């Protein structure tokens, strides 16, 4: 008796239904869309609630006050976003902003118009030193910049002689930034928005931006790809220092003075919060600088919203923390299979 041993080698065809994309994928939002629109949506919702309870914010000096408070936060947050983008963190950039304000106040008298430029150069160099130490000593950025924070705070006390430093002359060189307005908002705020847009273009449209993203997503792979990862980190920290210097200029423009306990001394947590609310991934490689603009506006709006809700001063920190946690939870980027640290 002959037994047939012929076996069909053709692969079984999947059912037609299985070949189609799951309905929830087809109907869902495109990947990353919520991370792009989320920061703006969070701000709009919070602003709407605040405006409903306190309509005065819609007119008069309401928008001016909001954007004035948000400007320095935004500049510090953009610097922080650059460092977070390469997988590091800069705990010293707020202290750099205060020191930068003091340096500017000291330089305005003897150098006048050159003072803001010199301030930006000095603070960018301080940021570069941070980057060099992180990149070439392999000390974790959290620990190193925590130490730098103490060094810069001590330097501020020395520069100011433990008192307030006033811009006694040539203050008009920078004061116009918050006096002049465009579309009803301070020029300084629009300057910060332009920086955010340029930062977005660098990340999305240049080889430098692609290299920075590669370092943030997978530094080991970036090294094997031949990228100069150490110098890319130096560039990110230099930008953080530059933005801290710009925030220092805003401090003098607003207050005409700087001190270790005055305006700008509390920018560290708001700056980090604004970056995270703006959709910056703390694990690196995912940054939308335009979203950081709305993150800064949200952070600046929280105290106003708390007042509108009738929250007592003692409980405002609780409200601030709750809003930041909720906003970050809504806007954080979560790739499938990624580990949240």
Buried (B, 14 or more C-beta within 10 A) or exposed (E): EEEEEEEEEEEEEEEEEEEEEEEEEEEEEEEEEBBBBBBBBBBBEBBEBBBEEBEEBEEEEBBBBBBBBBBBBBBBBBBBBBBBBBBBBBBBBBBBBBBBBBBBBBBBEEBEEEBBEBBBEBBBBBBBBBBBBBBEEEEEBEEBBEBBBEBBBEBBBEBBEEEBBBBEEBBEBBBEBBEEBEEEBBBBBBBBBEBBEEBBEBBEEEEEBEBBBBBBBBBEEBBEEEBBBBBBBBBBBBBBBBBBBBBBBBBBBBBBBBBBEBBBBEBBEBBBBBBBBBBBBBBBBBBBBBBBBBBBBBBBBBBBBBBBBEBEEEEBEEBBEEBBEEBBEBBBBEBEEEEEE
